[in-house]
């Protein structure tokens, strides 16, 4: 008997140790993933505004000493054509944009194009054109005889990243990493999805918990759970074929890939979460609450919306928050139906872009360790923080529910 007890205790201790080890390893792996995510992202603010390996150079007499990344983009897109438009006095010259492949237009002999003469040739070209701004490789600027003024644009600033209104990571020579349009697009789509999914999800949950008979319940419950098992790409394809043309025709829009289309698809995808959790919350209302309401003269419907729903409100709120988390983290379906336009949306009837869709669409093309690569990882950090806030909110709501009960 003692031998049997020792063996039993040994097996229990072994299983307990394995469970602890499994939990510890899982926690460490998750922690390492988070550390890796943030370590890859925060390095963005140590990167130069100008593309690495290049410099912006102007005439040594040019009074302009500082430019922002947006101003550089506007200059090279020919939106700003005179230096005075930058608010600098005594700078009336027209802006002449110069890239290295323009050098042949300014040389006087073939000798100036030889590799050992290019630095001197570039210096001569820039110094002879008072309004020129040149985007040239850094290797030609380190020459001691180079007299033209090198613009110091500094490093990417957090304010430019978090409050920037343009996302053009491939812009040359100054990529734009303003994430405000992407964050606004994510919030617009998520808010629209919840506004669409909440009334339908709550209605179905009330019906399943309080009104449906056993046969209908057995038919509807698996159907709701089946919605959660459909791959997101199938939802995206359905939205592309059915919802996109419908939205385009109903609202008379030039294109149907809008935030509203994404909200409808995400609302459908969030329904299983909202219905399941809300139904559990409604079924957890004590039977005594129902009987007391009916005993006081209330009918079934009055009992539902005056007693049962208010009592289960904490669980319903948790369902809504988890539904928001489902919408925020969705990638493929949103990527297919929202238009992927990185502009600040003012209504749901405009194309927009979300954080997960941006990461999915661009990470494969971003050079590892580059500025674009780190900007996408920082977007992942922001998405992680949003999801963490949602999960903490759910924990707080459910904890309040336990205390109340």
N, C-alpha and C positions, 0 to 999 in steps of 0.2 A: 504493500500500500504506500509506504514511504517512497519507494522507487517510482511508483506511478505519479505521486504528487511532485516529486523532484523533476520528473520529465515534463509534467504539465507546466510547472513554474518556469522551466528552462525554455519551453516553446513560447510561453507568453512573453518572457523577457526578450526572446529572439525577435518575435514579431513586433514588440514595442520598439526595440532598437532599430529594426528595419524601417518602421514607420517614421521614427525620428530622423534617421539618416535620409530617407526619401524627402521628408519635409525640408531638412536643412539644405540638401543639394538643390532642390527646386528653388528655395529662397535665394540661395547664392547665385544660381543661374539668372534668376529674374533681376537681382541686384546688379550683376555684371552687365546684363543687357541694357539696363537703365544707365549705368555709368558709361558704357560704350556709346549709347545714343547721345548723351549730353556732351561727352568728350569730343565727338565728331562735330557737334553743332556749334559749340561756343567758340571754336576757332575761327568762325566767320568774321568776328569783330577784330581779328588781327590781320585780315587780308586787305590789300590796297584796293582803293576804289577803281583804279585803272587795271586793265587786264595785266596779269603778271608777266614780267619780261619786257614790258613796253613803258614808254614815257610820253607825256604830253609836253611839248616844247613850243615856246612862243618867242617872238623877237625880244631881244634884250631890252629894248626901249618901251615895250608894251607895259602900260601902267597896271594892268590886271595882275593881281597876285594870288587870287584864290578863286576856284570854281567848285561848284557842287557837282555831284554825279548827274543830277538832272540837267543842269546847264550844259554839261559836256555832251549829253545825249541830244539836247536840242540843237546845239551847234553842229554836230556831225549829221543830224537829220535835216539841216538847213532850215530849221525853224527860227533860229536866231542868226541874223545875217550881218549885224554891225556890233562892234564892241560896246558902243554906248547903250545898247539895249540891256546890258548887264549892270547898268547903274554906275558906271565908272566915268568920272570926268576926264576930259582930254583924251578920249578914246573914240574918235569919230571914224576910224578906218573900217572898211568893210572886212569881214572875216573871210579869210582864205583857208579852206580846209585842205590839209596835205596828208597823204598816206605814202608809204614807201613806194608803192607801185606807180605813183605819180612822178617819180624822180626824172624819168626820161623827158618829160615836158620842159624841164628846167636846165638840163645839162647842155654844155656847149661843145663837149668833145667826148669821145668814147673812153678816154683815159679817166674821166671823172667817175665812171661807173665801175672801175676796178675796185676790188674789195678793200684795198688799203687806202683808197681815196674817198670812200663813201662818206665817212664821218665829216671830213672837211667839206665835201660837196653839200651835204645836208646843212651844215652850219652856214655856208655861203647862201644857200637858197633861203633859209629862214631869216637870216640877217638882212637880206636884200628885199624882203617883203614884210613891211611893218605890221600888216594885219594878219599874218599867217599863224595858224595853229597846226602843229604837226604831231602826228601819232606815229612814232618810230620805235624800232627795237632799242632796248636799253644798252646794248653793246656798243652802239654808236655814240652814246652820250658821255661815256666815261673818258673819252679822249680829252687830253689836257688842253688842246687848242679849241675845244668846243665852247663858244661864247654865248650861244643862245640860252634863254632862260628856261629852266626845267620847272614845270608847275608841280608843286607838292600838294596833292589832293588828300593826302592822309589815308586813314584806314576807314573801312565801313563802320558807321556809327549805329548803335542800337536804335536811336530815334529814326534814322533813315530806314531801318529794317521794319520796325514795328508800326511806324506811322506813314511809311511810304505808300503812295497811291498807284504805283506802276510796277508790274512784275514782267520784266523783259530780261531774263537771265542770259540771253544770247546777244544782247545789244553790244555793239562795238563802237568805241573803246571802253565805255563805262556801263557795265551791266546794271540793270535796275532790279533791286531785291525788296521792293515794297510789298509787304504781305497783307496790307489792309484790305485790298479787294478780295483776297482769298479767304481771310477770316470772315469778312462780311458775307461772302457767298456761302460759307459753311453755316453760319448762323441763320441766314435767310432760309436756306433749304431745310435745315433742322426744325426751325420754328414753324414753317409751313407744313412740314410732315406731321408734327405733333398736333397742330390745329385741325388737320384733316383726320388723323388717326384717333384722337382722343374721344370724340363723340361716338364714332362707330365702335371703337374698342370697348368703351364703357357700356354702351347699349347691349352689345353682344354678351359681355360678361354678366350683366344684370339678368339678361334673358336666360343664360345657361344656369346661373346660380339660383334664380328665384322662380322662373316661369316655365321653362322647358320641361316636358315630361321625360321619362327615362329613355324612351326609344329615340326621341329627337336628340336628346343629350348625347347618347352613344353614337349618333351619326355626325353631329356637328363638332364634337370635341376632337376626334381624329382629323377632321378636315382642317380645323384651326391649327393643330399641331403640324399638319402636312405643309402648311404655308411656311413654317419655319425651316423646313428641310429643303425647300426649293433653292437651287444655287442662285446667287445674285446675278450672274450673267444671264440667266433665263429671265429674271425680272427686267434686266436691262434690254434684252431683245424684245420682250413684250412691250415695254415702254416705247422703244424705237419704232416698232411696227404699228402699234395701236394708239398709245397715248399722245405721241408727238404729232401725228397728223390731226388728231382730234383737237388738241390745244391750238394748233395753228389755224384750223378752220373756225372754231368757236370764237376766238378772240381776234381773228383776221390779222394774224401776225406774219411777218416775212419768213420766219423760221419757227418751228415748234420746239426746238431744243432750248428750253427755258428753265428757270428755277421752279416754276409751277409744275412742270413735268417731273423734275427730280423730286419735288415734295410729294406728288401723288404716288410715285413708285416707292419712295422711302416710307410713306404713310402705310402703304400696303404691307411693306416688309416689317414695320413696327407693330402691326396689329397682333400677331401671335404673342409677343411679349406682354403687351398691354392687356389683352384678353385673359391670358393665363394667370398672371399675377393678380389682376383685379378680381377675377373669379375666386381665387384662393382667399383673398381678403374678405370678400363678401360671404363666403361659406364659413369663415372663421367667426362671424358674428354670433354670440351666444344665443341659443334658442330662447332663453328667458327674455331677451330684448324683444324678440318678435312677439312672443306670447303676451308680454306686458303691453305692447302697443295695441295689439288686437283686442286685449281685454278692456282697454280704455275707449274702445269704439272706433279706432282707425281701421280703414279698409286695407287691403293688401298693397295697393299702390301708395297710399299714404305712409304705410310702414316702410316701404322700400326707400322712398326719397326723403323721408323725415327722420328715419331711425337707422336703417341698415347702411345706406350710403354714407351718412355722416360718421357713423361708427367705424366704417372701413376706410375712411378717407386717407389715413396714413398709408395703408397698403396700396390704395389707388394712386396716391402721389408717387410712391416708390415705383409703381408700374410706369407712370408717365416719365419719370426721370430715366429709368432704364430704357424706355423707348427712345428718348432723346439720345442716349448713348449709342443705341443701335443705329440711329440715323447719322450721327456725327462720324462714326467710324466706317461707314459704308464706302466702298471704292468703285467697284466695276459698274454697278447699275448707274451711279451718278455720272461716272465718266462717259457713259454712252448717251445720256439723254439731256444733259444740262448745257451743252454747247461749248464748255471749256473756254470761256472768254474771261480773262483775268482783268476784269474791270469792276469798279464798284457798282453793284446793282442798286437801283432805286425802287424797283418793284419786282415781284416774282415773275413777271412776264418778260424779263430780259435774260439773255444767256449769262451764265456765271460759272465760277469754278470753285471747288472745295479743296480743303487741305489733302484728304486722302487721294482724290483724283489727280492733284498736282504731283504728289509723290509718285504715284503709280505711272503717270505719263512721262515723267522727266528723269527719274532716277537712272533708268537704263542708259540714257544718253549723256549723263553728267560724268566728266572725268573724275576718277577716284582721287580724293584729296583736294580737288579744286574748289573754287569759291561756290560754284553752282551746287556741287555735291554737299558742301557743308550747309548751304542755305536750306536744302531739302531736308537734311538731318535736323536742322533747327525747327523746321516746320513739324517734323515728327515729334520733337520735344514739346512743342505747343499742343499738338494733338494729345500727347500723353498726359499733359497737365490738365487739359479739358476733361479727359476721360477720368482721371484721378479725382477731380472735383466732383464729377457726377457720381462716382462710386462712394465717395465720402458722404455726399448728400443722401444717398440711399441708406447707408449705414446709420446716419443720424436719424433719418425718418423712421426706420425700422426699430431703432433703439427707443425712440419716443413711444412707438406703438407698444413695445413690450412693457415699458414703464406704465403706460396708461392702462394696459390690460391687467 
